[in-house]
Amino acid sequence: MIKRAHGFPGGVHPDYHKELTAGRALEVPPLFERYVVPVAQHIGAPAKVAVEKGAQVFKGTVIAEAAGFVSVPMHSPTSGKVKAVKNLPHPWGPNMLAVEIVADGDDTPDPALPRLDHEAASAEELRDFIRQAGIVGMGGAAFPTHVKLSPPREKPIDVLVLNGAECEPYLTADHRLMVEMPEKVIAGAGVLAKILNVKRICIGVEDNKPDALAALEKAAAGHDNMDVYSLHVTYPQGAEKQLIYAILGREVPAGGLPMDVGVVVQNVGTAAAVWDAVAGGMPLIERITTVTGRGIRQPGNLVLRIGTLVEDVVGWRGGMTNDTIKVINGGPMMGMAMSSLDVPVLKGSSGLLFLERDEVEQYHHYPCIRCGRCVDICPMKLMPCIISYYTENELFDEVESLNVTDCIECGSCAYVCPSSRILVHHMKMGKAEVIARRRKRAVS
Amino acid sequence: MSTNAQPISRNLLVSASPHITSGESIPRIMYNVILAMVPVCLVSVYYFGYYGVKVLVLTTLFCIGFEYLWQKMLRKPVTISDGSAAVTGILLALNLPPTAPWWLMLIGSFLAVIIAKQLYGGLGYNLFNPALVARVALLISFPVHMTSWIKATPLFSGVDAVTTATPLGILQTAIKTTGAIPPEVMDQVNPSSQNMLTWFTGHMMSGSLGEFSALAILLGGLWLIYKKYIYWQVPVTYIGTVLVFSGIFWIIDPTRYAHPLFHLLTGGLFLGAFFMATDMVTSPITKKGLLVFGVGCGLITCLIRMWGSYPEGVSFAILLMNGLTPLLDRWFKPTVFGQRKLYEESK
């Protein structure tokens, strides 16, 4: 039976527009000519290139090695030849180092792909396998999964929470995954639970996805240790701390991590990727991306190879409308606007959102009128307007004392601001400055 | 293999997240506040005819005009279209007596828009409610002109202006001279069914333009609360505190203290509680702070009305609480998510 979660303080209720793609089954595009795999796609150290121009690669071949503990390798999305290893356009802004591959059309898997007997493997072996499969958080943040699965001994974990909230408007990738392949999610959760040695698994899904809730409930029916929770539809219900609070009632300490309250959270897409790797043997070379918005002629939920160029996706989906003016990598609240289409799909690209001119009016900015809306809805209970004011005036001691480092950058504050102040931008600036100062203080 | 690459021939807009907005804007808020003040304005025009129109129109024009001139002279962007100068103008007009001469309105508008608002940095930076700063400054500088009340001359009634005193003024004079409320005044200050109705809908006694009809103000105020352009915390605690505080003293000695409903429905209390104390710029940012703000306004209003030397306390009360707002913001910060645990652990 599906349990009902509590809510969490704060949050906003934007128009969701999920009906554009919520009912569309997953589709797989044909192979394209070019794939560009950047080495910087995840939180942590970028991978180190391991192939040269002209090298022959196959589907799943390692093309870049992990660089340190908080790093993962990159794999070739298909078979072909390495055309170049150079700085190429990247969704995060400037050109960054990437491996450009010209596909040969055969899509031959690498014959030497490592395999694992996942039932017999130990937690250590599973974790290592996940690491070398290049798996990162698929919800968008792209944090190396094996690091999350290695909590220190002083932080015992007792619950694994699977994040199926998908609280961002427009995005339906996780939704379709849960509806069409719930067994994969459940099986992946089992592997994660084995690695963490936890007895309890909670899966949270917002109640605007009744079909996903039903599918997961059915798939989890035989497992006593799994509970499916229906979540209130509020943005940002899918934020880790808010999710844990809603399902378990535990409050992650300020400045802390979920492991401080005995929890590890993983996106349902990550669980599915884990299963694909340990049971199917294929490293992370594709993900589900929602291509949506009024600006794309044929919206849908696509299974895209990592490294697919956005311009190829756009061409395959009927092109953009004439009024499209903004293309966002991710969701509308936290995603990154892109300056061109010749950038690749990354491991964390949960959505490609095409917005038209009238949907993204260029706002007139007014001064803060101290209305307090941002304070009311901040899920971390901060005072964004005050932090913004101090950041603008470079009073960073005050900024630090106002807990700017607890900001999760969800965008709720700027969403409600009647003055259209660039609050998230200021929060990011304040955070960067405070962290730099702390580092300086620690050294001296 | 397909190669339907789309030629990239357009410029894409790049800006920081979030990329969608709730649709709220400052002009929208200001124009809704003006809309909410239409009932009060209509009532004042009904009761004071030509005088009402003159004060409302001139004050609003002067306020907008001063803001425009100031910003033009200093080569700043002209912001009169955001509606805040118009709101200040209308509020100031509602605080003036109907006989206000044009130069009084001119000086008042200057005090409100330039001294109390633009000199602080413009919209969002002022510490005190601009309309109230102007009203109080005028009251202290031109006491005679600011207290020349006339009896209501409803439109089309053909009645000429006749000077009189406000209900609170009558009350205070009576108490000061005799120490108790004289019988003829008692009728006016005690709620009989007839009194209550006129107090609520528009009493025919006197006062400044906005003090007439609690009903008209309530209509506008409830609309603003429903649209979330003002927050219920301030009007409810302000009015509630006045009710309770004056009620306690009325119970103790009804010969010396007026009935709480008299306090509620006469004077500028409703105007102050719904339109002046709720000004977002000059009131606390947190909901807890707003509750304390409202109670403070209520207490000071009662103290001044009952024992102070001015018959009306609303303007002073709100200004004093405006001054305390930075302190209330400091005292009532929300507890950051995750801080409770830290406090518990450190115990």
Interface residues (C-beta under 8 A of the other chain):
Chain A: P9 V12 P14 D15 P30 L31 F32 E33 A103 G105 P169 K241 Y245 E251 V252 P253 A254 G255 G256 L309 E311 D312 V314 G315 W316 G319 M320 T324 I325 K326 V327 I328 P332 M333 M334 G335 M336 A337 M338 S339 S340 L341 D342 L353 L355 E359 V360 Q362 Y363 H364 Y366 P367 C368 I369 R370 C371 G372 R373 V375 D376 C378 P379 M380 K381 L382 M383 C385 I386 N403 D406 E409 G411 S412 A414 Y415 V416 C417 P418 S419 S420 I422 V424 H425 K428
Chain B: M1 S2 T3 N4 A5 Q6 I8 R10 L12 L13 V14 S15 A16 S17 P18 H19 I20 T21 S22 E24 S25 I26 R28 I29 T79 D82 G121 G122 L123 G124 Y125 Y231 M280 V281 S283 P284 I285 T286 K287 D329 K333 P334 T335 V336 F337 G338 Q339 R340 K341 L342 E345
